[in-house]
Amino acid sequence: MGVYCIQRIFNQYYIYMNIVEYRKHRNENQIRTCCCKRRAPWELQPDRKILIGTADKNIPNNRVETSKYNMLTFLPKNSLEQFRKASNLYFLLLGIFQILPSVTTTDGQPTVYLPLSFIIMVSMIKDFFEDFKRHRADDEENNRTVQKYSLRTGVFEYDKWQNVYVGDIIRIANKQRIPADIIILATSKGGECFVETKNLDGETNLKPKYAHPQLQTLYKQLNEKEFVTMDFERQNPLMYKFKGSFNIVNENKELPKEALNYENFLERGCSLQNTDWILAVTVYTGHDTKIMMNSIIGKMKYSTVEKLMSKQILWVFLFLLFECIFASTYYNIWYQRNMNEVQSYLNIDKNAPENSSFYNFVLRFAMWFLLLGNSVPISLLVTLETVKFFQAQMIQWDKNYLTLDRPAAVHSSNLSEELGVIEYIFSDKTGTLTQNIMKFKSLIIDEVVYGDIEEKSQNQQDVIDEKPFQEKHRIVSQNVDFTDDALYSELISEFMNKKSARNFTSNDHVFLSLLCLSLCHTIQTELVENIESEIQYNASSPDELALVSFAAEMGFKYIGKEDNVMKVYIKHTKEILKFQIQQVIEFNSTRKRMSIVLKDQNGRLTLFCKGADNVILSMLQDFEENDTIQKNILFEIKKQLQEYATIGLRTLVLGYKELEQKEYEKFLSEYNRAQSILDDDQLRESLMNQLEEMIENNLQLLCATAIEDKLQDKVGEVIADLKSAGINVWVLTGDKIETAINIGFSCKLLTDQVKRFIIDGDSEGQVERQLAKVTNSINEQPEEPLSLIVSGVALVIIIHNFKGAFFKVALKANAVMACRVSPKQKQEIVNLVRKLTGKITLAIGDGANDVAMITQAHVGIGIRGLEGQQAAKASDYAIGEFKHLRRLLFYSGHESYRKNSNLILFNFYKNQLYIGAFFFFGFSNGFSGQNLYDQWLSQIFNVFFTSLPIILFALFDEKYPNSNYMQLVQDKANFLESRPDIYREYLTKPIFNLVSFWQQFLWGLFQAILLMIISFYAFEPISPHFHGQNSTYLEAGMTIMSAVVIIVNFKVLLLHNTNYPIIVYINIGSTTCFILFFLLFSQYPFFESFDLFQRLYECFNYYMAMILMLTVTNFFDLGRQRYNYFVDQQREHQQNNPPTQLEIEM
């Protein structure tokens, strides 16, 4: 007993010394700054070593924080962020100038800080609530509970997620989420468990995971006599990868190391399914977990219109500086020329600083900077943010976007106008253009084709409740559309002859094919007491669900797995066949196949394999040259598979192989040895692949299958409209070329009238020749339309060697389809098109594999599909179906672009019209910086007098209205949805561009000159008042201000296509509001407009000036509109009627 205790103490000391050495090593990798300590980047962290069951508190716990602020840091950090914006800094500087006594035009009051404070406050409130939501989400996540094993009490106790450390043993029950990255120690299912990963990768299918057999044996009863150390790689963001090992030390000896891999690893965010419980050890916590290290902080996207506006604001600012420099210089020259008169008139001392040219320049520069400060309109920033917010809400309220009672979702309100000028659309295929609901259509066994594969119209509604077979006790499946009952009849006949399923042999290919369909998969289900009842299958892919459902239709019903034994109920003989799983070699994108090794009740070993047709057919057993029967079978199957691919069906080929016990044992020994290689990943993967190919080689051909993935509603119609609108549509898919081409024809992306070029070479030479062929065709017939289909393998070669040549032809193609492409390749294509064309791009998809391209495009659209919500969450807009894209672009996007562009142009026009008079008034006063308006009225000019009409225009105006009243919630289709040609107009003739911006800007200045001339001539040189009192410059200025309010509000009415009564009332109300404020301010002597209202409104010249100003400005506006109209008509006539050769020669 004493020896046992000493040995156990020694073992514990040995293990703990290893841990201490590791911790010492890790602490040396900490980076110290001042008195604080922060962790080194993950690349510099050492690999980890833990003692299972002992918490390593030197590694951060499982707490996660996604919030940016706390109560102490919010105000200073957010304030810094607010003033990182150039516009806010500009108006902060403007306010400082307003405070300076020497230059102030507002009696030292920083009036600009009122709207600036409003903008910053709104932004800070939005940031606060967004961060508050993050805090609540973090708290909810961190305070979840999990059962954690306590070394002190020896039992599992509930504790918060945030209190879990690396090394802790936790117990997770069925349906519970995984709190951290863990290694499975034991499960209730003998070492197997199932997890759902939709929060991780968007996939809803269940995935099997396993405990290492030794750990399952050791930890099923939590045996404390053994100690287990675990070595594994440092935290890293590499998904689907884990490498580690463990070492068991018991009372007697230390056992050899055993390998751990990704099959034993579970990521935080998964949920346990169809398993009562698992025991696991925590290996990565908190921000070290895979999901947190891969969390993407989405970049803020800005529309092209907004970017162009920001650039023009910079030029306007430079223009403002030029005006200030000009005015200051002018004043200096004028002052020097008139110094004596000015000094005498204003009683300025000769030694006063005003006589200094430099002082005068700086002073007048600041004064003019204040007077002209509204050249950069602060009101525009507020108005645009408000409009975009409500435009986003109106999309979410729009009932036309409803899918299964779920509305559209807007995650980025900045991009509403971007939707109106899309020129490239990149679309996923499966689940986006198609429904991702697979239906089994046909089965080929030997030379016999079972199942009707005649194409049906997309508009024809499939009747899925009708049973294709009228036999009793048939199980109706939503995943089968098999209309030929010859196979079922043949099966009944065979079973009547054989009497029992056990009497069938390997020569009975029909029986063996259906058995393979029911067994070669990774579908999970719960065992049921009544095997005749319906079973809910949880499939790893829709294809597998269709295959197993079809087998069940044929009477081979997979009823589940228990203790690693698969059970199939044979309906025809009421038997249950049992097969023990020996090995599962899972599907991946490289292998393109999956295999399963089973042992039947007679002890025979059989390998079933299914996969892509080109892969399985290349692995078939060679047959003799004179074996014409096998040659004919193979020829017919290949021919039929080609026909299936031509009409867009997804095909698989199935094979089998009988194994000898010794052959399998040799494979298993070598396979386990290859898996145990820990220090060379490449060698391990290479050996495993070789062994997998070896055991899967020389297959016997069983059958081929065809599965249909139906198009979504109105896909073909929508794509045709998108192309008519001048939008280039590219489809990026993981499917093979034949299937993609078929879907292309089905959805009208490809047509027989357009020549197709396929680039599918697997070498540089082949790809170069194929590209040269396309280039020559374009050079010979540049006007002939073409479509381009490229494979993923060829695309890799193109990206590295022929990028320029490929995109030169791709950008001229009517349609492009990229097949067998990875998520990274999708992202690269979108990025390259963005860079090479400078056009606006949109990416749309429904799966986790589409997230990269969705975030890369200017606008990302996520479809809430069967592959989870990953794409929808990462998108800027989330919709239910592809068909909603037409309304989103042709109506919501088109109208937002039209209205937002006009809103921006209007605001710059309005501000130049308003402040332009200041500048030109300077020629009358030597640019001394004299104010022209009442400054308090001036500060509320934008907010109260001119903002509401343009906001209502941007929200409720419609080019083709559906009703006679304003609608917040739309419930009818709009005419624009059926007019792709109208959408195309803004692609060829954009409303907002460099030319239109400066036209409006300078037009405002020009009209400001007209207003100033008319106003000043109306009040000079003689007194216009009845009582003979002389006029002041403020009377002329307030006359201009009155005219500007009326002109700009009237201009908004001219912009409207829908002059609803309430719009007219609010427009008149805004003008009335100005009159009331003017009247109010004129009653008090501390306002500059004191007594001006009465003097102006009883003055005849005032009314004449107003009439003349309104007439002249509108006359010029209407003349300009007619001129632009005739220019457009002439251009359109020339395009539609090009000159003949005779006219050219003349």
Protein Blocks (a to p, Z undefined) as FASTA:
>chain_A
ZZmmmmmmmmmmmmmmmmmmmmmmmmmmpccehjbccdddfklpccddddehiacfkbcc
fbdcfbfbdfklmmmmmmmmmmmpmklmmmmmmmmmmmpmklocggopafklmmmmmmmm
mmmmmmmmmmmmmmmmmmmmmmpccddddfklopacdddfklpcehiacdddehiacfbd
cddfbdfkoopacddfklmnopabdcdddddfklmmmmmnopakbccddddddddfbehi
acdddddddfkbccddddddfklpccehiacehifbdcdddfbgcjlpmklmmpccdddd
ddfklmmmmmmmmmmmmmmmmmmmmmmmmmmmmmmmmmmmmmmmnopafkbmklpmklmm
mmmmmmmmmmmmmmpcfklmmmmmmmmmmmmmmmmmpmklpgghiacddfbfklmmmmmm
cfbdcddfehplmnoiacdfbdcehjbcedjfbdcdfklccdfkbcfbfcehiacdfkbc
cfbfklmmmmmmmmmmnopaklpcfklmmlmmmmmmmmnccbdcdddfblmbccddddfb
fklmmmmmmmmmnopacfbdeehiacdddfklopacddddfbdcdddfklopacdddddf
kopacddddddfklmmmmpccddfklmklmmmmmmmmmmmmmmmmnopacdddddddddf
klmmmmmmmmmmmmmpmklmklmmmmmmmmmmmmmgoiacfbdcdddddddehklmmmmm
mmmnopacddddfbdfklmmmmmmmnomacfkbccdddfbfbfklmmmmmmmmmmmmmmm
mmbccdddddfklmmmmmmmmmmmmmmmmmmpfbdcdehiafklmmmmmmmmmmmnopac
ddddfbfklmmmmmmpmbdcddddfeojklmmmpmbdcfbfklmmmmmmmmmmmmmmmmm
mmmmmmmmmmmmmmmmmmmmmmmnoonopafbdfklmmmmmmmmmmmmmmmmmmmgcfbd
cbfbdcfbdcbdcfklmmmklmmmmmmmcfbdfklmmmmmmmmmmmmmmmmmmmmmmmpc
bdfbfnlpacdfklmmmmmmmmmmmmmmmmmmmmpmblcfklmmmmmmmmmmmmmmmmmm
mmpmkbmkgoklmmmmmcfklmmmmmmmmmmmmmmmmmmmmmmmmmmmmmmmmmmmccdf
klmmZZ
